[in-house]
Amino acid sequence: MGEPIYPSELSLEDGVYLVRLARRSVEHYFEKGEMLRPSDAPEKLMRPGAAFVTIEVFEDYRHRSLRGCIGFIEPRNPLAETVARVAVESAVSDPRFPPMSSAELDNVTFEVSVLSPLIPMPRTPEERLRSVKIGRDGLVAARGIYRGLLLPQVPVEYGWDPETFLSETCLKAGMPPHCWLDQNVEFYRYEARVFREKEPHGEVEERSLEEEFQQLWGREKPP
């Protein structure tokens, strides 16, 4: 399958394809009861890639609520196939929500996050805290059977500072919120390119998370 694809290699055109693919995959699943095989994918997007698909109920451009989100943090399969698969899983298999129906498709937007490889973070709390950049990083916390991931858009949307982001990642992993202070808990960061529909069936854009953070919360861009 070749070398894993890095988010930095993607063009806006690639992002448009992946978001359209996510929607097409769910439509195909509702219509045919089977997974879509992306036979029309550009060769580059058939290299291994890690990705999440987020489905949101659309109220207006700035107001959306989560309807499903599932993905893979390791590039085990071709990126296009990964997006097609996790789009369907986000629609019907996210345990936090009942399965979607086809009637909801006109009221939701699709978002695709393509992830970089995981980067180990420092072990000491002080260095760990300094290494987090809101708007750039997603986080993973892991210890034993406990593992949790938060996408980089989450702290932007909630206005979290780095300490809150670390604490919330601990909670996502099923550990106490102060677990990031424990050097035996492994933390990783990663970067992502995020593409989404502006409205259901609408134009696809790439999100600039650092700019969103500044606009939403009136703070300077994180250092």
N, C-alpha and C positions, 0 to 999 in steps of 0.2 A: 504493500500500500504506500510505501515511501515514508519520508520523514514527516513527523507531526506538523500540522500547520500552526503557525503563530498568529495571534490576532493582528499583529502589525502588518501582516501580508495581505489582509483583506482590503478590498476597495468598497466604496459605497455600493457599487453594482453587485458585489458578492453579498453584501448585507441585505440588499433588496431581494436577491434570489432566496436567501435563507429564510427571511420573514415570510415571503410568499409561499415557500415550501412548507413552512410550519402550518400555515392556514390550509393549504391544499391537502396536506397529510390528514388533518382532522376531518376536513370535508370528505375526503376519500374513504376514511374509516367509517364515518356515519353512513355513507352511501353504499359501500361495498362490504363492510365488515372485515376489512383486512388492511394491513399496513401498506402504505405507498412505497414503491421502490423508485427512488429518484434517478431514473435512467437518463434524464436530461441535464444532470449536474455538470458544471464545468470541471475539468480534470483536477484543477487545484483543490476543489471542495471535496474530492474523493480521497484526499489524504487524511490520515487519522486526525481527529480533532475532539476537543472537550467543549461541551456546550450545555446551556440550560435554556429551556423555553418557558416563558412566563405568559400566562393568559390573564387579562384583567377585564373586569366589567367597566365599560366606558360610560362616564357621565358627561364630561367635557374634557378638553385637552389636558387640564391640570388635575382633574379629579377622576381617579380610577381606583378600583378595589380589586384585590387579588382574587382570582378564580381558580388558579392552579399554577404550580411551578415545580418542575422536575428536570433533572439533568445528570450529566456525568462529569466528574472532576478530572478524569484521566482520559487521554486520547486513545481509546481502545479500538474504535471503529471509524470508518470514513465519516468526515464531518457532516456531509449531507445526509447520510443514513442516520447518524446520531440525532440530528435535528428532526428528521421525519419521525423517528421513533419517540423521542421524548415529548414532542408536540402532542401526540396522541395520549401518552401517559399523563401529561399535565392535564389534559381534558377529561380523562375518565378514571385515572388511578391515583390522583393525589388524595391521600387518606384524610386530609383536613376538610374535604368538600365532597358533596355527592357528585356522581358522574354528570358531566355536561350532556345536554341534548342538542340536536342540530338546530333547534329553534333559538338557541342562544348565540349562534354564530354571528348574527348581524349586530349584536350588542357588546361584543368583546373585541379587544385588540390583542395582537400577538407581538411578542418581544423575544428576540434571540440574543443571548449573551455568549460570546465565544471566548473561552478562557485560555490564559497562558499556563505553562507548567507551574506547579506549586514551588514557592521559594521559602525555604526554612527561615523562621524568624529568630531573633536572639532569645536566649533563655532567661536573661535577667529582666525583671519587670520594667526597670527604667528604660533599658534599651528597646524592649518590646514596645513600650508606649511610644517612644520616639520614632520607631520605624513605620508606624501606621500613618498613611496619608489618605484622608477622606476625599473621595472622588476619584482616586486612583485604584485603591486596593479593595479586593474582597478578602475574606478571612476564613480560615479553617482551624478548628481546635480539635485535638485528638488525644485520647489516652485510653488504652485498652479497648474495650468495646464501645467507648463513647466517641462520637465523631459528629461534628456539626459544621455547616457551611452557611455563610451569608454572602450574598452577591454585593458588589460595590455600590449598586444603586440604593441599597437599603438604608445605610446611614445618611445618604444624601436626602432621601425622601422624609426621614424622621428627624433630621437636624442633629444627629449624634456627634459628639466629640470622640476622639480616639479611645478614651477610657471607656465610654459607654459602648462603643462598638465592640471592644474586646469583651466586655461583660456580657453583652447580648449574644456574642458568639459562644461564650461558655454556656449560656442558658440553652441555646439552640442545640448544643451537643449533649444536653442532659446533665450538665455539671453545675456547681454553684457559680454565681456571677463573678466571684473573685478568683476563679480557677486560673486566670491569666497571670496571677502572682506566683503560681506554683511552677517551678522550673521543670518539674516532671511532666507537665502538660505540654504537648507539642503544639506549636502554632505555626501556621504557614500563611503567607499572603500570595495573592495572584492578581494579575491585571486582566481586564476584559474589554472587548469592544462590544457595544450594546446598540442594537438596531431594533426599531419598533415602528408599528403603524401609528400615524398621527391620529387616526380615527378608524373605526371598523372598515375594512376593505380599502383603507385610504393610502395615501403616499407614505413611503417608508423614509425615516430619518435616522441618522446616527445621533445618539445622545452624547452631549458633552457634560459629564457628571460634575466636574469642577465648576463649570459655569452655572449649572443648575443649583448647586449648593449655595453659591454666592447670591443668585437671584432669589432663592426661596427664603434664605435665612439672613441675608444682608450682612454676611461676614466676608472678610477677605478670603481669597483662595487659600486653601491649606498650603503650608510651606513645602 
